[in-house]
Amino acid sequence: MSLFAKLSSRGKNGLGYASTAEEATAGVSLVGKTVLITGANSGLGRESLRVLSLRGARIFAVARSIDKAAETLRRFGVDGEAFACDLAQADSVRACAAKIKANGAQLDAILCNAGVMAPPELRLACGYELQFFTNHIGHFLLTTSLLDRLSASGRVVVLSSIAHNLAPPGGIQFNNLRGERGYRSWPAYGQSKFANLLFAKELARRFRGTGRTANALHPGIIDTNLGRHQSPGARFVFGLANPLILKTASQGAATQCYLVASPDVAQVSGEYFANCRIARSRRDAANTDTARRLWEVSEEIVRRI
């Protein structure tokens, strides 16, 4: 199949690589629903905020500062609440969760969208490698703290990436979560995205027998500020690829908005999606033992920090 055919193909739901978030949620009403979005002030999070609010959702906008979250709500005239949460700081995550609980609202979806990608040098957060902590532990702590606020049919949607394929053998280096045994930016990023995928799968397993769901996704390759740590050479290559493979923010947000909103996936759980349809992940991402171990290790980390 040619590149053009792959990019233009659509699934049984009529959606595909080039579909936008508005197309992926067309005809859906989220009136009376509340959706929490991390990283809501920029990139895919901001577009998800705009589109899901367009469908009637009340938005809990989470960003590193309350001013950034509030400004995004004001910019689009969105009904919602602003919350500050730095996913790299456990105290900030806990404070955010406490404020959301104090609000008293029921959550119909938690969209774990925020993240950091491939800083060139090893950086730590709460004593752990920054990407693993921010992308996985921060979301793990926030989400598990709010499960008692999640509705009976609530959805957890976790932004993973095709970059989970870059994770080291076994997916998670449990003996190197602090990075002290060596750090390479892209394998470390891949490990954090692998952890996102395992988190969604293990959460889905724990949701069995309920009406709740958890899924992970690859949004596509999007030129957002997530790539701010890329080398000038990498950014140049991404720029050259733009006409062919880079998605716009609206196209990149399509799959996560689809998973949050569409009735087509109301009963689908534990899957990995791309282009608004189930996709193939790395084979060892289906290892339930690794997923359980990651959950247990994550719980232990959360207890210590």
Secondary structure, 3 states (H helix, E strand, C coil): CCHHHHHHCECCCCCECCCCHHHHCCCCCCCCCEEEEECCCCHHHHHHHHHHHHCCCEEEEEECCHHHHHHHHHHHCCCEEEEECCCCCHHHHHHHHHHHHHHCCCEEEEEECCCCCCCCCCCEECCEEHHHHHHHHHHHHHHHHCHHHEEEEEEEEEECCHHHHHCCCCCCCCCCCCCCCCCCHHHHHHHHHHHHHHHHHHHHHHHCCCCCEEEEEECCCECCHHHHHCCHHHHHHHHHHCCCCCECHHHHCHHHHHHHHCHHHCCCCCCEEECCEECCCCHHHHCHHHHHHHHHHHHHHHHHC
